[in-house]
């Protein structure tokens, strides 16, 4: 990808080499970094300095939002245990935005990530769709629960160490 290729030239004592495009958690070529740092005219329905939430430009349900970290995080495949609090907060924000928009049945909600190579933007973004029962035929395929291309978020409260898991039966 031209957006992230190349590394800054650094001497031996300069420390880790960062991409020219990405520095300090911001990728100047990433549309979600620009939205999260409020450099576009995208209307944010939530912003708290760590996360931004906005309507998807191609909605798959009557209510379809994307929750993104303000700092650049790669796609869901790059997540580690250290990202559990971030993803938990993303889920909380998504549910809160739905509730503020009169979605009261949180059992009729779809929350998840597109698994690479099926993600359109290489910046972590949680799809928040509701009501799932009103999704069209193509959206039901595109956002199919635990498919090869879309992984859902499951929140378990039994163990705080593994409070989050992404469900993808293939991976």
DSSP file (Angstrom, degrees, kcal/mol; ACC not computed):
  #  RESIDUE AA STRUCTURE BP1 BP2  ACC     N-H-->O    O-->H-N    N-H-->O    O-->H-N    TCO  KAPPA ALPHA  PHI   PSI    X-CA   Y-CA   Z-CA
    1    1 A X    >>        0   0    0      0, 0.0     4,-0.9     0, 0.0     3,-0.6   0.000 360.0 360.0 360.0 132.1    0.0    0.0    0.0
    2    2 A X  T 34  +     0   0    0      1,-0.2     3,-0.1     2,-0.2     0, 0.0   0.772 360.0  69.9 -67.5 -25.7    1.3    3.4   -0.9
    3    3 A X  T 34 S+     0   0    0      1,-0.2    -1,-0.2    26,-0.1    26,-0.2   0.830 116.2  17.7 -64.9 -33.0   -0.4    4.9    2.1
    4    4 A X  T <4 S+     0   0    0     -3,-0.6    -1,-0.2    17,-0.1    -2,-0.2   0.366  95.5 117.2-122.2   4.9    2.0    3.2    4.6
    5    5 A X     <  +     0   0    0     -4,-0.9    15,-0.3    14,-0.1    16,-0.2  -0.342  54.6  41.1 -76.1 158.0    5.0    2.2    2.6
    6    6 A X        -     0   0    0     13,-0.1    14,-0.7    14,-0.1     2,-0.4   0.226  67.2-128.0  89.0 147.7    8.4    3.6    3.3
    7    7 A X  B     -A   19   0A   0     12,-0.2    12,-0.2    13,-0.1     2,-0.1  -0.963  26.2-102.4-130.4 150.0   10.1    4.3    6.5
    8    8 A X        -     0   0    0     10,-1.8     2,-0.4    -2,-0.4    -2,-0.0  -0.435  40.6-112.4 -67.1 141.4   11.8    7.4    7.8
    9    9 A X        +     0   0    0     -2,-0.1     2,-0.4     8,-0.1    -1,-0.1  -0.623  46.6 173.9 -75.6 131.2   15.6    7.2    7.6
   10   10 A X        -     0   0    0     -2,-0.4     7,-0.1    -3,-0.0     5,-0.0  -0.987  29.7-117.1-141.3 149.3   17.0    7.2   11.0
   11   11 A X    >   -     0   0    0     -2,-0.4     3,-1.7     1,-0.1     4,-0.2  -0.232  44.7 -92.2 -75.4 173.2   20.4    6.8   12.6
   12   12 A X  T 3  S+     0   0    0      1,-0.3     3,-0.4     2,-0.1    -1,-0.1   0.758 125.5  45.0 -61.9 -26.7   21.3    3.9   14.9
   13   13 A X  T 3  S+     0   0    0      1,-0.2    -1,-0.3     3,-0.0     3,-0.1   0.332  85.3  94.5 -99.7   8.5   20.3    5.8   18.0
   14   14 A X  S <  S-     0   0    0     -3,-1.7    -1,-0.2     1,-0.2    -2,-0.1   0.582  82.3-137.1 -78.8  -8.5   17.1    7.2   16.7
   15   15 A X        +     0   0    0     -3,-0.4    -1,-0.2    -4,-0.2    -5,-0.0  -0.447  58.1   4.8  85.9-162.5   14.9    4.4   18.2
   16   16 A X  S    S-     0   0    0     -2,-0.1     2,-0.5     1,-0.1    -3,-0.0  -0.252  74.3-123.8 -61.5 142.2   12.1    2.6   16.4
   17   17 A X        -     0   0    0     -7,-0.1     2,-0.3   -10,-0.0    -1,-0.1  -0.747  27.4-158.9 -88.2 129.5   11.5    3.6   12.8
   18   18 A X        -     0   0    0     -2,-0.5   -10,-1.8     1,-0.1     5,-0.1  -0.761  25.7 -98.0-106.3 154.1    7.9    4.9   12.1
   19   19 A X  B     -A    7   0A   0     -2,-0.3   -12,-0.2   -12,-0.2   -13,-0.1  -0.332  28.7-124.4 -61.2 148.5    6.2    5.0    8.8
   20   20 A X  S    S+     0   0    0    -14,-0.7    -1,-0.1   -15,-0.3   -13,-0.1   0.874 112.5  47.1 -61.8 -35.4    6.3    8.4    7.1
   21   21 A X  S    S+     0   0    0    -15,-0.3     7,-2.2   -16,-0.2     2,-0.5   0.778 111.9  52.6 -78.5 -26.9    2.5    8.4    7.0
   22   22 A X  E     +B   27   0B   0      5,-0.2     2,-0.3   -18,-0.1     5,-0.2  -0.942  59.7 151.5-121.2 125.0    1.9    7.3   10.5
   23   23 A X  E >   -B   26   0B   0      3,-2.4     3,-1.3    -2,-0.5    -3,-0.0  -0.987  67.0  -0.1-148.4 138.9    3.3    9.0   13.6
   24   24 A X  T 3  S-     0   0    0     -2,-0.3     3,-0.1     1,-0.3    -1,-0.1   0.850 130.5 -50.7  52.9  41.4    2.1    9.2   17.2
   25   25 A X  T 3  S+     0   0    0      1,-0.2    47,-3.6    46,-0.1     2,-0.4   0.663 116.8 106.7  76.7  15.8   -1.1    7.2   16.5
   26   26 A X  E <   -B   23   0B   0     -3,-1.3    -3,-2.4    45,-0.2     2,-0.6  -0.994  48.8-165.5-131.5 130.1   -2.2    9.3   13.5
   27   27 A X  E >   -B   22   0B   0     -2,-0.4     3,-2.2    -5,-0.2    -5,-0.2  -0.943   9.6-157.3-113.6 109.5   -2.0    8.2    9.9
   28   28 A X  T 3  S+     0   0    0     -7,-2.2    -1,-0.1    -2,-0.6    -6,-0.1   0.650  93.2  53.1 -64.6 -14.0   -2.4   11.2    7.6
   29   29 A X  T 3  S+     0   0    0     -8,-0.3     2,-0.5   -26,-0.2    -1,-0.3   0.488  88.1  97.8 -95.4  -3.8   -3.6    9.0    4.8
   30   30 A X    <>  -     0   0    0     -3,-2.2     4,-1.9    -9,-0.2     3,-0.2  -0.753  60.9-154.8 -93.9 122.6   -6.3    7.3    6.8
   31   31 A X  H  > S+     0   0    0     -2,-0.5     4,-2.4     1,-0.2     5,-0.2   0.864  96.9  52.6 -62.7 -36.6   -9.9    8.6    6.5
   32   32 A X  H  > S+     0   0    0      2,-0.2     4,-2.7     1,-0.2    -1,-0.2   0.831 106.6  52.8 -72.0 -30.2  -10.9    7.4    9.9
   33   33 A X  H  > S+     0   0    0     -6,-0.2     4,-1.7     2,-0.2    -1,-0.2   0.906 111.0  48.0 -64.7 -40.8   -7.9    9.2   11.5
   34   34 A X  H  <>S+     0   0    0     -4,-1.9     5,-3.1     2,-0.2     6,-0.4   0.913 113.8  45.9 -66.3 -42.2   -9.0   12.3    9.8
   35   35 A X  H ><5S+     0   0    0     -4,-2.4     3,-1.7     3,-0.2     5,-0.2   0.940 112.5  50.7 -64.9 -46.2  -12.6   11.9   11.0
   36   36 A X  H 3<5S+     0   0    0     -4,-2.7    -1,-0.2     1,-0.3    -2,-0.2   0.790 111.1  48.1 -63.7 -28.6  -11.5   11.0   14.5
   37   37 A X  T 3<5S-     0   0    0     -4,-1.7    -1,-0.3    -5,-0.1    -2,-0.2   0.247 116.7-116.5 -95.8  13.1   -9.3   14.1   14.7
   38   38 A X  T < 5S+     0   0    0     -3,-1.7    -3,-0.2     1,-0.1    -2,-0.1   0.849  73.5 134.1  58.4  41.3  -12.3   16.2   13.4
   39   39 A X      < +     0   0    0     -5,-3.1     2,-0.2    -6,-0.1    -4,-0.2   0.304  60.8  58.1 -99.2   7.2  -10.5   17.2   10.1
   40   40 A X  S    S-     0   0    0     -6,-0.4    -9,-0.0    -5,-0.2     0, 0.0  -0.733  90.2-111.3-124.8 176.4  -13.6   16.4    8.0
   41   41 A X        +     0   0    0     -2,-0.2     2,-0.2     2,-0.1    -6,-0.0   0.235  68.7 135.5 -93.4  14.6  -17.1   17.6    7.9
   42   42 A X        -     0   0    0      1,-0.1     2,-0.5    12,-0.0    -2,-0.2  -0.434  60.3-121.3 -63.0 129.9  -18.4   14.2    9.1
   43   43 A X        -     0   0    0     -2,-0.2    12,-0.5    12,-0.1     2,-0.5  -0.633  23.8-147.7 -77.2 122.4  -21.0   14.7   11.8
   44   44 A X  E     -C   54   0C   0     -2,-0.5    10,-0.2     1,-0.1     3,-0.1  -0.788  15.8-170.9 -92.1 128.9  -19.9   12.9   15.0
   45   45 A X  E    S+     0   0C   0      8,-2.7     2,-0.3    -2,-0.5     9,-0.2   0.583  81.7  19.5 -91.2 -12.3  -22.7   11.5   17.1
   46   46 A X  E     +C   53   0C   0      7,-1.3     7,-2.4    -3,-0.1    -1,-0.3  -0.963  63.7 164.4-153.4 139.1  -20.2   10.7   19.9
   47   47 A X  E     +C   52   0C   0     -2,-0.3     5,-0.2     5,-0.2   -11,-0.0  -0.896   8.8 158.8-154.7 126.9  -16.7   12.1   20.6
   48   48 A X        -     0   0    0      3,-1.9     4,-0.1    -2,-0.3    -1,-0.1   0.243  66.4 -97.0-132.0  12.9  -14.8   11.7   23.9
   49   49 A X  S    S+     0   0    0      2,-0.5     3,-0.1   -13,-0.1    21,-0.0  -0.006 121.7  51.1  93.7 -30.3  -11.2   12.2   22.9
   50   50 A X  S    S+     0   0    0      1,-0.3    20,-3.2    20,-0.1    21,-0.5   0.746 115.2  28.6-103.6 -37.3  -10.5    8.5   22.6
   51   51 A X  E     - D   0  69C   0     18,-0.3    -3,-1.9    19,-0.1    -2,-0.5  -0.936  58.7-163.5-129.8 148.6  -13.4    7.3   20.4
   52   52 A X  E     -CD  47  68C   0     16,-2.6    16,-2.9    -2,-0.3     2,-0.4  -0.972   6.6-164.4-126.9 146.2  -15.5    8.8   17.7
   53   53 A X  E     +CD  46  67C   0     -7,-2.4    -8,-2.7    -2,-0.4    -7,-1.3  -0.997  16.6 158.4-133.2 136.4  -18.8    7.5   16.4
   54   54 A X  E     -CD  44  66C   0     12,-1.9    12,-2.9    -2,-0.4     2,-0.1  -0.957  44.7 -82.7-150.3 163.5  -20.5    8.5   13.2
   55   55 A X  E     - D   0  65C   0    -12,-0.5    10,-0.3    -2,-0.3     2,-0.2  -0.455  46.9-112.3 -71.7 141.7  -23.1    7.2   10.7
   56   56 A X        -     0   0    0      8,-2.6     3,-0.5    -2,-0.1     8,-0.1  -0.518  17.0-137.2 -69.8 139.6  -21.9    4.7    8.1
   57   57 A X  S    S+     0   0    0      1,-0.3     2,-0.3    -2,-0.2    -1,-0.1   0.687 102.8  40.7 -75.3 -15.9  -22.1    6.2    4.6
   58   58 A X  S    S-     0   0    0      6,-0.0    -1,-0.3     0, 0.0    -2,-0.0  -0.669  91.6-155.6-126.7  75.7  -23.5    2.9    3.3
   59   59 A X        -     0   0    0     -3,-0.5     3,-0.1    -2,-0.3    80,-0.1  -0.230  18.0-169.7 -62.7 137.2  -26.0    1.9    6.0
   60   60 A X  S    S+     0   0    0     79,-0.1    76,-0.5     1,-0.1     2,-0.3   0.381  76.4  21.8-101.3  -0.2  -26.8   -1.8    6.3
   61   61 A X  S    S-     0   0    0     74,-0.2    70,-0.1    69,-0.1     3,-0.1  -0.952  95.7 -90.7-155.6 165.5  -29.7   -1.2    8.8
   62   62 A X  S    S+     0   0    0     69,-0.3     2,-0.5    -2,-0.3    69,-0.2   0.862 124.4  34.1 -53.0 -36.5  -31.9    1.7    9.8
   63   63 A X  E    S+ E   0 130C   0     67,-2.6    67,-2.4    68,-0.1     2,-0.4  -0.974  76.9 162.2-119.0 114.7  -29.3    2.6   12.4
   64   64 A X  E     + E   0 129C   0     -2,-0.5    -8,-2.6    65,-0.2     2,-0.3  -0.937   7.7 168.1-139.4 113.2  -25.8    1.9   11.3
   65   65 A X  E     -DE  55 128C   0     63,-2.6    63,-2.6    -2,-0.4     2,-0.4  -0.835  25.7-141.9-122.1 157.6  -22.8    3.6   13.1
   66   66 A X  E     -DE  54 127C   0    -12,-2.9   -12,-1.9    -2,-0.3     2,-0.5  -0.987  10.1-159.5-117.9 131.8  -19.1    3.1   13.1
   67   67 A X  E     +DE  53 126C   0     59,-1.9    59,-2.5    -2,-0.4     2,-0.4  -0.959  19.6 177.0-110.1 123.1  -17.1    3.5   16.3
   68   68 A X  E     -DE  52 125C   0    -16,-2.9   -16,-2.6    -2,-0.5     2,-0.2  -0.949  32.5-115.2-127.8 144.7  -13.4    4.2   15.7
   69   69 A X  E     -D   51   0C   0     55,-0.6   -18,-0.3    -2,-0.4     4,-0.2  -0.556  22.5-134.8 -70.6 143.9  -10.5    4.9   18.0
   70   70 A X  S    S+     0   0    0    -20,-3.2     2,-0.2    -2,-0.2    -1,-0.1   0.918  92.9  65.8 -65.8 -43.1   -9.2    8.4   17.5
   71   71 A X  S    S-     0   0    0    -21,-0.5     2,-0.2     1,-0.1   -45,-0.2  -0.587 106.3 -96.4 -78.8 143.3   -5.6    7.0   17.5
   72   72 A X        +     0   0    0    -47,-3.6     2,-0.4    -2,-0.2    -1,-0.1  -0.414  47.7 171.7 -65.9 123.6   -4.8    4.8   14.6
   73   73 A X        -     0   0    0     -2,-0.2    51,-2.9    -4,-0.2    -4,-0.1  -0.996  31.3-120.9-127.6 134.8   -5.2    1.1   15.4
   74   74 A X        -     0   0    0     -2,-0.4    50,-0.7    49,-0.2    49,-0.1   0.198  50.4 -59.2 -60.7-168.7   -4.9   -1.5   12.6
   75   75 A X    >   -     0   0    0     48,-0.2     3,-1.9    49,-0.1     4,-0.2  -0.043  62.3 -86.3 -71.5 178.6   -7.8   -3.8   11.7
   76   76 A X  G >  S+     0   0    0     38,-0.4     3,-1.3     1,-0.3    -1,-0.1   0.723 122.6  68.1 -63.1 -22.6   -9.3   -6.4   14.1
   77   77 A X  G 3  S+     0   0    0      1,-0.2    -1,-0.3     0, 0.0    38,-0.0   0.758  95.1  57.7 -67.3 -22.8   -6.6   -9.0   13.2
   78   78 A X  G <  S+     0   0    0     -3,-1.9    -1,-0.2     2,-0.0    -2,-0.2   0.451  81.2 120.4 -87.3   0.1   -4.0   -6.8   14.9
   79   79 A X    <   -     0   0    0     -3,-1.3     2,-0.2    -4,-0.2    -4,-0.0  -0.342  38.4-177.8 -69.8 145.4   -5.8   -6.8   18.3
   80   80 A X    >   -     0   0    0     -2,-0.0     3,-1.8     1,-0.0     4,-0.2  -0.719  48.3 -87.0-126.9 179.5   -4.1   -8.2   21.4
   81   81 A X  G >  S+     0   0    0      1,-0.3     3,-1.5    -2,-0.2     4,-0.3   0.809 124.5  66.5 -59.1 -29.1   -5.2   -8.7   25.0
   82   82 A X  G 3  S+     0   0    0      1,-0.3     4,-0.3     2,-0.1     3,-0.3   0.718  95.0  57.8 -65.0 -19.7   -4.0   -5.1   25.6
   83   83 A X  G <> S+     0   0    0     -3,-1.8     4,-2.5     1,-0.2     5,-0.3   0.484  76.1  97.5 -89.5  -3.5   -6.8   -3.9   23.3
   84   84 A X  H <> S+     0   0    0     -3,-1.5     4,-2.7    -4,-0.2     5,-0.2   0.920  84.0  47.8 -54.1 -49.6   -9.6   -5.5   25.4
   85   85 A X  H  > S+     0   0    0     -4,-0.3     4,-2.2    -3,-0.3    -1,-0.2   0.893 111.7  51.7 -60.3 -37.2  -10.5   -2.3   27.3
   86   86 A X  H  > S+     0   0    0     -4,-0.3     4,-2.2     2,-0.2    -2,-0.2   0.945 112.4  43.7 -62.5 -49.1  -10.5   -0.3   24.0
   87   87 A X  H  X S+     0   0    0     -4,-2.5     4,-2.4     2,-0.2    -2,-0.2   0.885 112.0  53.9 -67.1 -37.7  -12.9   -2.8   22.3
   88   88 A X  H  X S+     0   0    0     -4,-2.7     4,-2.3    -5,-0.3    -1,-0.2   0.919 110.4  47.1 -59.8 -42.4  -15.1   -2.9   25.4
   89   89 A X  H  X S+     0   0    0     -4,-2.2     4,-2.6    -5,-0.2    -2,-0.2   0.877 108.9  54.7 -67.4 -36.7  -15.4    0.8   25.4
   90   90 A X  H  X S+     0   0    0     -4,-2.2     4,-2.4     2,-0.2    -2,-0.2   0.918 109.6  47.5 -60.6 -43.4  -16.2    0.8   21.7
   91   91 A X  H  X S+     0   0    0     -4,-2.4     4,-2.6     2,-0.2     5,-0.2   0.923 111.0  51.1 -63.7 -45.0  -19.0   -1.6   22.4
   92   92 A X  H  X S+     0   0    0     -4,-2.3     4,-2.4     1,-0.2    -2,-0.2   0.918 111.4  47.6 -58.7 -44.7  -20.3    0.6   25.3
   93   93 A X  H  X S+     0   0    0     -4,-2.6     4,-2.6     2,-0.2    -1,-0.2   0.924 110.9  51.7 -63.4 -44.4  -20.3    3.7   23.0
   94   94 A X  H  X S+     0   0    0     -4,-2.4     4,-2.0     1,-0.2    -2,-0.2   0.925 112.5  44.6 -58.6 -46.4  -22.1    1.8   20.2
   95   95 A X  H  X S+     0   0    0     -4,-2.6     4,-2.4     1,-0.2    -1,-0.2   0.888 112.5  52.5 -66.0 -38.7  -24.8    0.6   22.6
   96   96 A X  H  X S+     0   0    0     -4,-2.4     4,-2.3    -5,-0.2    -2,-0.2   0.910 108.1  50.3 -63.6 -42.9  -25.1    4.1   24.2
   97   97 A X  H  X S+     0   0    0     -4,-2.6     4,-0.9     2,-0.2    -1,-0.2   0.906 110.8  50.3 -63.0 -41.0  -25.5    5.8   20.7
   98   98 A X  H ><>S+     0   0    0     -4,-2.0     5,-2.4    -5,-0.2     3,-0.8   0.936 110.3  49.2 -61.5 -45.9  -28.2    3.3   19.8
   99   99 A X  H ><5S+     0   0    0     -4,-2.4     3,-1.5     1,-0.3    -2,-0.2   0.879 107.6  54.0 -63.3 -37.3  -30.1    3.9   23.1
  100  100 A X  H 3<5S+     0   0    0     -4,-2.3    -1,-0.3     1,-0.3    -2,-0.2   0.708 107.3  53.6 -67.9 -18.3  -29.9    7.7   22.5
  101  101 A X  T <<5S-     0   0    0     -4,-0.9    -1,-0.3    -3,-0.8    -2,-0.2  -0.039 127.4 -98.2-107.1  29.5  -31.5    7.0   19.2
  102  102 A X  T < 5S+     0   0    0     -3,-1.5     2,-0.9     1,-0.2    -3,-0.2   0.701  76.0 141.7  65.6  25.8  -34.4    5.1   20.7
  103  103 A X      < +     0   0    0     -5,-2.4    -1,-0.2     1,-0.2    -2,-0.1  -0.871  14.2 162.5 -93.0 107.4  -33.1    1.6   20.1
  104  104 A X        +     0   0    0     -2,-0.9     2,-1.2     1,-0.1    -1,-0.2   0.680  52.7  77.2-100.9 -21.4  -34.3   -0.1   23.3
  105  105 A X    >   +     0   0    0      1,-0.2     3,-1.7     3,-0.1    -1,-0.1  -0.713  52.6 174.9 -93.6  89.4  -34.0   -3.8   22.2
  106  106 A X  T 3  S+     0   0    0     -2,-1.2     3,-0.5     1,-0.3    -1,-0.2   0.498  73.1  71.4 -75.8  -1.4  -30.3   -4.4   22.4
  107  107 A X  T 3  S+     0   0    0      1,-0.2    -1,-0.3    -3,-0.1    -2,-0.1   0.592  91.8  59.9 -83.7 -10.0  -30.9   -8.1   21.7
  108  108 A X  S <  S+     0   0    0     -3,-1.7    24,-2.4    24,-0.0    23,-0.6  -0.319  88.0 105.9-108.9  46.8  -31.7   -7.0   18.1
  109  109 A X  E     -F  130   0C   0     -3,-0.5     2,-0.5    22,-0.2    21,-0.2  -0.933  56.7-149.5-127.8 146.0  -28.3   -5.4   17.5
  110  110 A X  E     +F  129   0C   0     19,-2.6    19,-2.8    -2,-0.3     2,-0.4  -0.982  17.4 178.3-118.9 123.3  -25.3   -6.6   15.4
  111  111 A X  E     +F  128   0C   0     -2,-0.5    42,-1.7    17,-0.2     2,-0.3  -0.988  26.0 107.8-123.2 127.2  -21.9   -5.5   16.6
  112  112 A X  E     -FG 127 152C   0     15,-1.7    15,-3.2    -2,-0.4     2,-0.3  -0.998  51.3-106.0-179.1-179.1  -18.7   -6.6   14.8
  113  113 A X  E     - G   0 151C   0     38,-2.8    38,-3.2    -2,-0.3     2,-0.5  -0.921  31.6-115.2-125.7 147.2  -15.7   -6.1   12.6
  114  114 A X  E     - G   0 150C   0     11,-0.3   -38,-0.4    -2,-0.3     2,-0.3  -0.751  35.4-129.5 -81.8 130.7  -15.0   -7.1    9.0
  115  115 A X    >   -     0   0    0     34,-1.9     3,-2.7    -2,-0.5    -1,-0.0  -0.615  45.0 -66.7 -81.3 134.8  -12.1   -9.6    9.0
  116  116 A X  T 3  S+     0   0    0      1,-0.4    -1,-0.1    -2,-0.3     4,-0.0  -0.332 121.5  29.2 -58.1 140.8   -9.2   -8.8    6.6
  117  117 A X  T 3  S+     0   0    0      2,-0.1    -1,-0.4    -3,-0.0    32,-0.1  -0.911 118.9  61.7 -92.7  20.0   -9.1   -8.7    3.7
  118  118 A X  S <  S+     0   0    0     -3,-2.7     2,-0.5    31,-0.1    -2,-0.2   0.333  77.8 102.1 -91.7   8.2  -12.8   -7.7    3.8
  119  119 A X        -     0   0    0     -5,-0.1    -2,-0.1     1,-0.1     3,-0.1  -0.797  59.5-154.6 -92.9 133.2  -12.3   -4.5    5.7
  120  120 A X  S    S+     0   0    0     -2,-0.5     2,-0.4     1,-0.2    -1,-0.1   0.765  81.5  37.7 -79.4 -25.7  -12.6   -1.4    3.5
  121  121 A X  S    S-     0   0    0      2,-0.2     2,-2.1     4,-0.1    -1,-0.2  -0.995  76.9-135.8-129.3 129.1  -10.4    0.8    5.8
  122  122 A X  S    S+     0   0    0     -2,-0.4     2,-0.3    -3,-0.1   -47,-0.1  -0.356  77.3  96.0 -84.1  60.2   -7.4   -0.4    7.6
  123  123 A X  S    S-     0   0    0     -2,-2.1   -49,-0.2   -49,-0.1   -48,-0.2  -0.962  90.2 -97.1-145.2 127.8   -8.3    1.3   10.9
  124  124 A X        +     0   0    0    -51,-2.9   -55,-0.6   -50,-0.7     2,-0.3  -0.192  52.7 169.3 -50.6 126.4  -10.2   -0.5   13.6
  125  125 A X  E     -E   68   0C   0    -57,-0.2     2,-0.5   -11,-0.1   -11,-0.3  -0.955  26.4-145.2-147.9 126.9  -13.9    0.2   13.3
  126  126 A X  E     -E   67   0C   0    -59,-2.5   -59,-1.9    -2,-0.3     2,-0.4  -0.782  15.8-140.4 -91.0 123.6  -16.8   -1.4   15.0
  127  127 A X  E     -EF  66 112C   0    -15,-3.2   -15,-1.7    -2,-0.5     2,-0.5  -0.726  15.9-168.4 -82.4 131.6  -20.0   -1.7   13.0
  128  128 A X  E     +EF  65 111C   0    -63,-2.6   -63,-2.6    -2,-0.4     2,-0.4  -0.957  12.4 176.4-124.0 107.9  -23.1   -1.1   15.1
  129  129 A X  E     -EF  64 110C   0    -19,-2.8   -19,-2.6    -2,-0.5     3,-0.3  -0.933  10.7-147.7-121.2 137.0  -26.3   -2.1   13.3
  130  130 A X  E    S+EF  63 109C   0    -67,-2.4   -67,-2.6    -2,-0.4   -21,-0.1  -0.976  70.3  17.5-161.5 153.1  -29.9   -2.0   14.6
  131  131 A X    >   -     0   0    0    -23,-0.6     3,-1.8    -2,-0.3   -69,-0.3   0.619  65.6-171.5 -71.2 136.1  -32.4   -3.3   14.4
  132  132 A X  G >  S+     0   0    0    -24,-2.4     3,-1.6    -3,-0.3   -23,-0.1   0.808  83.1  65.8 -61.7 -30.0  -30.8   -6.4   12.9
  133  133 A X  G 3  S+     0   0    0    -25,-0.3    -1,-0.3     1,-0.3   -24,-0.1   0.666  99.8  52.5 -67.7 -15.0  -34.2   -7.8   12.2
  134  134 A X  G <  S+     0   0    0     -3,-1.8    -1,-0.3     2,-0.0    -2,-0.2   0.279  80.0 122.6-104.2   9.7  -34.8   -5.0    9.7
  135  135 A X    <   -     0   0    0     -3,-1.6   -74,-0.2    -4,-0.1   -75,-0.1  -0.462  63.7-116.8 -70.3 144.0  -31.6   -5.5    7.7
  136  136 A X     >  -     0   0    0    -76,-0.5     4,-2.4    -2,-0.1     5,-0.2  -0.183  32.0 -94.1 -73.5 172.4  -32.0   -6.2    4.0
  137  137 A X  H  > S+     0   0    0      1,-0.2     4,-1.3     2,-0.2     5,-0.1   0.919 124.7  44.5 -54.9 -51.2  -31.0   -9.4    2.2
  138  138 A X  H  > S+     0   0    0      1,-0.2     4,-3.1     2,-0.2    -1,-0.2   0.875 112.3  52.4 -66.5 -36.9  -27.6   -8.1    1.1
  139  139 A X  H  > S+     0   0    0      1,-0.2     4,-2.8     2,-0.2    -1,-0.2   0.880 104.4  56.6 -66.1 -36.4  -26.9   -6.6    4.5
  140  140 A X  H  < S+     0   0    0     -4,-2.4    -1,-0.2     2,-0.2    -2,-0.2   0.841 113.5  41.3 -63.6 -30.9  -27.7   -9.9    6.2
  141  141 A X  H >< S+     0   0    0     -4,-1.3     3,-1.4    -5,-0.2    -2,-0.2   0.930 115.9  47.9 -77.6 -48.5  -25.0  -11.5    4.0
  142  142 A X  H 3< S+     0   0    0     -4,-3.1    -2,-0.2     1,-0.3    -3,-0.2   0.840 123.4  33.5 -62.6 -35.4  -22.5   -8.7    4.3
  143  143 A X  T 3< S+     0   0    0     -4,-2.8    -1,-0.3    -5,-0.2     2,-0.2  -0.193  85.9 159.7-113.2  38.3  -22.9   -8.5    8.2
  144  144 A X    X   -     0   0    0     -3,-1.4     3,-1.4     1,-0.1     6,-0.2  -0.427  49.4-102.5 -67.8 131.1  -23.5  -12.3    8.7
  145  145 A X  T 3  S-     0   0    0      1,-0.3    -1,-0.1    -2,-0.2     6,-0.1  -0.300  94.2 -11.7 -58.5 128.8  -22.9  -13.4   12.2
  146  146 A X  T 3  S+     0   0    0     21,-0.2    23,-0.5     1,-0.1    -1,-0.3   0.814  95.0 150.6  50.3  41.3  -19.5  -15.2   12.6
  147  147 A X    <   -     0   0    0     -3,-1.4    23,-0.2     3,-1.3    -1,-0.1  -0.334  65.3 -95.0 -88.2 178.5  -18.9  -15.6    8.9
  148  148 A X  S    S+     0   0    0      1,-0.2     3,-0.1    -2,-0.1    -1,-0.1   0.801 125.3  35.0 -62.8 -28.5  -15.5  -15.7    7.3
  149  149 A X  S    S+     0   0    0      1,-0.2   -34,-1.9    -5,-0.1     2,-0.4   0.564 116.2  49.8-107.5 -11.8  -15.7  -12.0    6.6
  150  150 A X  E     -G  114   0C   0    -36,-0.3    -3,-1.3    -6,-0.2     2,-0.5  -0.971  61.8-166.3-135.8 120.6  -17.5  -10.6    9.6
  151  151 A X  E     -G  113   0C   0    -38,-3.2   -38,-2.8    -2,-0.4     2,-0.2  -0.895  13.4-143.6-108.9 132.0  -16.6  -11.3   13.2
  152  152 A X  E     -GH 112 167C   0     15,-1.0    15,-2.2    -2,-0.5     2,-0.5  -0.514  15.6-117.2 -91.7 160.2  -19.0  -10.4   16.0
  153  153 A X  E     - H   0 166C   0    -42,-1.7     2,-0.5    13,-0.2    13,-0.2  -0.830  25.9-168.5 -98.6 131.0  -18.1   -9.2   19.4
  154  154 A X  E     - H   0 165C   0     11,-2.1    11,-1.7    -2,-0.5     2,-0.7  -0.982   7.7-154.2-120.8 128.4  -19.0  -11.3   22.4
  155  155 A X  E     - H   0 164C   0     -2,-0.5     2,-0.4     9,-0.2     9,-0.2  -0.896  12.8-175.2-105.3 117.3  -18.7   -9.9   25.9
  156  156 A X        -     0   0    0      7,-1.7     3,-0.1    -2,-0.7    -2,-0.0  -0.919  13.8-170.2-111.2 137.9  -18.2  -12.5   28.6
  157  157 A X        +     0   0    0     -2,-0.4     3,-0.2     1,-0.1     6,-0.1   0.312  66.8  89.6-108.7   8.5  -18.2  -11.5   32.2
  158  158 A X  S    S+     0   0    0      1,-0.2     2,-0.5     4,-0.2    -1,-0.1   0.909  97.5  25.5 -71.4 -40.8  -17.0  -14.7   33.7
  159  159 A X        -     0   0    0      3,-0.2     3,-0.4     1,-0.1    -1,-0.2  -0.981  62.6-155.6-128.8 122.6  -13.3  -13.9   33.5
  160  160 A X  S >  S+     0   0    0     -2,-0.5     3,-1.0     1,-0.2    -1,-0.1   0.809  95.5  61.3 -67.4 -26.7  -11.9  -10.4   33.5
  161  161 A X  T 3  S+     0   0    0      1,-0.3    -1,-0.2     2,-0.1     3,-0.2   0.869 117.8  28.1 -65.5 -35.2   -8.8  -11.6   31.6
  162  162 A X  T 3  S+     0   0    0     -3,-0.4    -1,-0.3     1,-0.1    -3,-0.2  -0.325  76.1 139.1-122.7  50.4  -10.8  -12.8   28.7
  163  163 A X    <   +     0   0    0     -3,-1.0    -7,-1.7    -8,-0.1     2,-0.4   0.606  67.9  45.9 -71.4 -10.4  -13.8  -10.5   28.9
  164  164 A X  E     +H  155   0C   0     -9,-0.2     2,-0.4    -3,-0.2    -9,-0.2  -0.991  59.7 171.0-136.4 139.7  -13.8  -10.1   25.1
  165  165 A X  E     -H  154   0C   0    -11,-1.7   -11,-2.1    -2,-0.4     2,-0.6  -0.995  26.2-137.3-144.3 146.4  -13.6  -12.4   22.2
  166  166 A X  E     -H  153   0C   0     -2,-0.4     2,-0.8   -13,-0.2   -13,-0.2  -0.890  24.4-141.0 -99.0 127.2  -14.0  -12.1   18.5
  167  167 A X  E     +H  152   0C   0    -15,-2.2   -15,-1.0    -2,-0.6     2,-0.3  -0.796  39.8 145.5 -97.7 110.0  -16.0  -15.0   17.1
  168  168 A X    >   -     0   0    0     -2,-0.8     3,-0.6   -17,-0.2   -21,-0.1  -0.900  32.6-158.4-139.5 109.3  -14.8  -16.2   13.7
  169  169 A X  T 3  S+     0   0    0    -23,-0.5   -21,-0.1    -2,-0.3   -22,-0.1   0.707  91.4  53.2 -64.4 -19.4  -15.1  -19.9   13.3
  170  170 A X  T 3         0   0    0    -23,-0.2    -1,-0.2     1,-0.2   -22,-0.1   0.820 360.0 360.0 -83.9 -31.8  -12.5  -20.0   10.5
  171  171 A X    <         0   0    0     -3,-0.6    -2,-0.2   -23,-0.0    -1,-0.2   0.399 360.0 360.0-107.2 360.0   -9.7  -18.2   12.5
